């Protein structure tokens, strides 16, 4: 379960980072 939480957290961080990048551009 910990692995799943880590994957979910990583996916969320990457998603938000991409959104911020797109918003900047």
C-alpha positions, 0 to 999 in steps of 0.5 A, a space after each residue: 500500500 505504501 508503494 501505491 501511495 508513493 506512486 499516487 503522490 508522484 503522479 500528483 506532483 508531476 501532474 501539478 508541475 505540468 499544469 503549472 508549466 502549461 499555465 506559465 507558457 
